[in-house]
Amino acid sequence: MTEENTDKGSALCPCCGQPLKDGAPKPPAAKMALWMSAMLSGTPYTDTYPLYGGSVHVTASVTGPQRTRALARALTRLRTLRDRAIDRTDDPICLDFVERYDDLEAALRTLAFIREVTVDGDGDSRVYDVDGVVWPIVETIASTPVPDKDELAATLKTTMSALEDLERPELVSGLPANAMVAVASVHQQIASLLSDAGMDENFWRGIRLG
């Protein structure tokens, strides 16, 4: 180990001898307690984030194994429908689905990690049950059979109608999409940081090579 690395407090992995990352961020105790509580109860890690000076609160959650599989199936089915629709863009419904696909899929990917949005203002408060909107859509799409040529347009129309609920402010709030994306992304990053926090100095000191 070089003197420079020693001064920085670097450590070598006792297994491979490679330097470990310096300055890994330490999760706040309150976040770690919340994550541990979720782990002990067998529930997905969930937290609430304030926006716009606390006037808006967005509750985000990681997806558990069952929901992760359902979301993967739904996204796969959407891609299959898009590929079928690309070959039929002479049909207005197929063309509309292809043109709107990216936005609709992005909304589904993002909102799958949002549980709830609460907006307070002018003495009034409203809670949007985003979770209750998103997951029935996910389950429906995941279980939708791949249509044959004659049923493609009807299936696409039904699928688009369901996905359009993800863009309705009266159902999922009028919070800008970039704000939803930011919250979902930050929550997943924090969840990853918390899940990796066990591999700290105590972990590496506890390794003994045979």
C-alpha positions as CSV (number, residue, x, y, z in Angstrom):
1,M,0.0,0.0,0.0
2,T,1.4,3.4,-0.9
3,E,1.9,6.1,1.6
4,E,-0.7,8.2,-0.2
5,N,-3.3,5.4,0.2
6,T,-2.3,4.9,3.8
7,D,-2.8,8.6,4.6
8,K,-6.3,8.5,3.1
9,G,-7.2,5.5,5.3
10,S,-7.6,3.1,2.3
11,A,-8.0,-0.6,3.0
12,L,-7.2,-3.6,0.9
13,C,-9.7,-6.5,0.5
14,P,-8.2,-9.4,2.4
15,C,-9.5,-11.8,-0.4
16,C,-8.3,-10.2,-3.6
17,G,-5.9,-7.5,-2.4
18,Q,-7.6,-4.7,-4.3
19,P,-8.1,-1.3,-2.7
20,L,-11.5,-0.7,-1.3
21,K,-13.4,2.5,-2.2
22,D,-12.5,5.5,-0.1
23,G,-15.0,7.7,1.6
24,A,-18.1,5.5,1.1
25,P,-21.0,7.6,2.4
26,K,-22.4,6.5,5.7
27,P,-26.3,6.3,5.7
28,P,-28.1,8.5,8.2
29,A,-29.1,6.6,11.3
30,A,-32.8,7.4,10.8
31,K,-32.7,6.0,7.2
32,M,-30.9,2.8,8.4
33,A,-33.5,2.3,11.2
34,L,-36.3,2.6,8.6
35,W,-34.6,0.2,6.3
36,M,-33.9,-2.3,9.1
37,S,-37.6,-2.1,10.2
38,A,-38.7,-2.9,6.6
39,M,-36.3,-5.8,6.4
40,L,-37.4,-7.2,9.8
41,S,-41.1,-6.9,8.8
42,G,-40.5,-8.4,5.3
43,T,-42.0,-5.3,3.6
44,P,-40.4,-3.2,0.9
45,Y,-38.3,-0.2,2.0
46,T,-40.5,2.8,1.8
47,D,-39.9,6.5,2.6
48,T,-41.5,9.9,2.1
49,Y,-39.8,12.9,0.4
50,P,-40.8,16.5,0.7
51,L,-40.9,18.7,-2.4
52,Y,-41.7,22.4,-3.0
53,G,-40.9,23.5,0.6
54,G,-43.0,20.7,2.1
55,S,-46.2,21.5,0.2
56,V,-45.9,18.2,-1.6
57,H,-44.9,14.8,-0.1
58,V,-44.1,11.8,-2.3
59,T,-43.9,8.4,-0.8
60,A,-41.7,6.0,-2.8
61,S,-41.0,2.3,-2.3
62,V,-38.8,-0.4,-3.8
63,T,-40.7,-3.3,-5.4
64,G,-40.8,-6.6,-3.7
65,P,-40.0,-9.9,-5.6
66,Q,-43.6,-10.5,-6.7
67,R,-44.1,-7.0,-8.0
68,T,-40.6,-7.0,-9.6
69,R,-41.6,-10.1,-11.6
70,A,-45.0,-8.6,-12.5
71,L,-43.5,-5.3,-13.7
72,A,-40.9,-7.2,-15.8
73,R,-43.7,-9.3,-17.4
74,A,-45.7,-6.2,-18.1
75,L,-42.8,-4.3,-19.7
76,T,-41.9,-7.4,-21.8
77,R,-45.5,-7.6,-23.0
78,L,-45.5,-3.9,-23.9
79,R,-42.4,-4.3,-26.0
80,T,-44.0,-7.3,-27.7
81,L,-47.1,-5.3,-28.5
82,R,-44.9,-2.4,-29.8
83,D,-43.0,-4.8,-32.1
84,R,-46.2,-6.1,-33.4
85,A,-47.6,-2.6,-33.9
86,I,-44.5,-1.4,-35.8
87,D,-45.4,-3.9,-38.5
88,R,-48.9,-2.6,-38.8
89,T,-48.4,1.2,-38.7
90,D,-50.8,1.5,-41.6
91,D,-53.5,1.0,-38.9
92,P,-54.1,4.3,-37.1
93,I,-54.4,2.6,-33.7
94,C,-51.1,0.8,-34.2
95,L,-49.4,4.0,-35.3
96,D,-50.7,5.8,-32.3
97,F,-49.4,3.1,-30.0
98,V,-46.0,3.2,-31.5
99,E,-45.8,7.0,-31.3
100,R,-46.9,7.1,-27.7
101,Y,-45.0,4.0,-26.5
102,D,-41.9,5.7,-25.1
103,D,-43.9,8.1,-22.9
104,L,-46.4,5.5,-21.7
105,E,-43.6,3.0,-20.9
106,A,-41.6,5.7,-19.0
107,A,-44.6,6.6,-16.9
108,L,-45.2,3.0,-16.0
109,R,-41.5,2.4,-15.1
110,T,-41.4,5.5,-12.9
111,L,-44.8,5.3,-11.2
112,A,-44.2,1.7,-10.3
113,F,-42.0,3.0,-7.5
114,I,-44.3,5.7,-6.3
115,R,-46.8,4.8,-3.6
116,E,-48.6,8.1,-2.8
117,V,-48.5,11.8,-3.5
118,T,-49.9,14.3,-0.9
119,V,-50.5,17.9,-1.9
120,D,-51.2,20.6,0.7
121,G,-52.2,24.1,-0.2
122,D,-54.7,26.9,0.6
123,G,-55.8,25.1,3.7
124,D,-56.7,22.0,1.6
125,S,-55.0,18.6,1.3
126,R,-55.4,15.9,-1.2
127,V,-53.9,12.4,-1.3
128,Y,-53.3,10.6,-4.6
129,D,-53.2,6.8,-4.3
130,V,-50.7,6.2,-7.1
131,D,-50.0,2.7,-6.0
132,G,-53.7,1.9,-6.4
133,V,-53.7,3.2,-9.9
134,V,-50.5,1.6,-11.2
135,W,-50.5,-1.9,-10.0
136,P,-53.9,-3.0,-11.4
137,I,-52.6,-1.8,-14.7
138,V,-49.3,-3.7,-14.3
139,E,-51.2,-6.9,-13.5
140,T,-53.6,-6.5,-16.3
141,I,-50.9,-5.9,-18.9
142,A,-48.7,-8.7,-17.5
143,S,-51.6,-11.2,-18.0
144,T,-52.7,-9.9,-21.4
145,P,-52.2,-12.7,-24.0
146,V,-50.3,-11.8,-27.1
147,P,-52.9,-11.1,-29.7
148,D,-53.1,-12.4,-33.2
149,K,-53.2,-10.1,-36.2
150,D,-57.0,-9.7,-36.1
151,E,-57.1,-8.8,-32.4
152,L,-54.0,-6.6,-32.3
153,A,-55.7,-3.2,-32.8
154,A,-58.3,-4.0,-30.1
155,T,-55.7,-5.1,-27.6
156,L,-53.6,-2.0,-28.3
157,K,-56.6,0.3,-27.8
158,T,-57.4,-1.4,-24.4
159,T,-53.8,-1.2,-23.3
160,M,-53.4,2.5,-24.2
161,S,-56.7,3.3,-22.4
162,A,-55.3,1.7,-19.2
163,L,-51.9,3.4,-19.5
164,E,-53.5,6.7,-20.1
165,D,-54.6,6.7,-16.4
166,L,-50.9,7.2,-15.6
167,E,-51.1,10.6,-17.2
168,R,-54.3,11.8,-15.6
169,P,-53.6,14.4,-12.9
170,E,-56.8,13.7,-11.1
171,L,-55.5,10.1,-10.5
172,V,-51.8,10.4,-10.0
173,S,-51.5,14.2,-9.2
174,G,-50.2,16.9,-11.5
175,L,-46.7,16.6,-10.2
176,P,-44.2,17.1,-13.1
177,A,-42.8,13.9,-14.5
178,N,-39.2,15.0,-13.8
179,A,-40.0,15.3,-10.1
180,M,-41.5,11.8,-10.0
181,V,-38.4,10.5,-11.8
182,A,-36.1,12.2,-9.4
183,V,-37.9,10.9,-6.3
184,A,-38.0,7.3,-7.7
185,S,-34.3,7.5,-8.6
186,V,-33.2,8.9,-5.3
187,H,-35.2,6.4,-3.4
188,Q,-33.7,3.4,-5.3
189,Q,-30.2,4.8,-4.8
190,I,-30.7,5.3,-1.1
191,A,-32.1,1.7,-0.8
192,S,-29.0,0.4,-2.6
193,L,-26.7,2.4,-0.3
194,L,-28.6,1.0,2.8
195,S,-28.5,-2.6,1.6
196,D,-24.7,-2.3,1.0
197,A,-24.1,-0.6,4.3
198,G,-23.4,-3.9,6.1
199,M,-20.2,-4.3,4.1
200,D,-18.4,-1.7,6.3
201,E,-15.1,-1.8,8.1
202,N,-16.5,-4.4,10.5
203,F,-17.3,-6.6,7.6
204,W,-13.8,-6.5,6.2
205,R,-12.1,-6.8,9.5
206,G,-14.2,-9.9,10.2
207,I,-13.0,-11.8,7.2
208,R,-10.3,-14.3,8.0
209,L,-8.6,-16.2,5.2
210,G,-8.1,-19.9,5.7
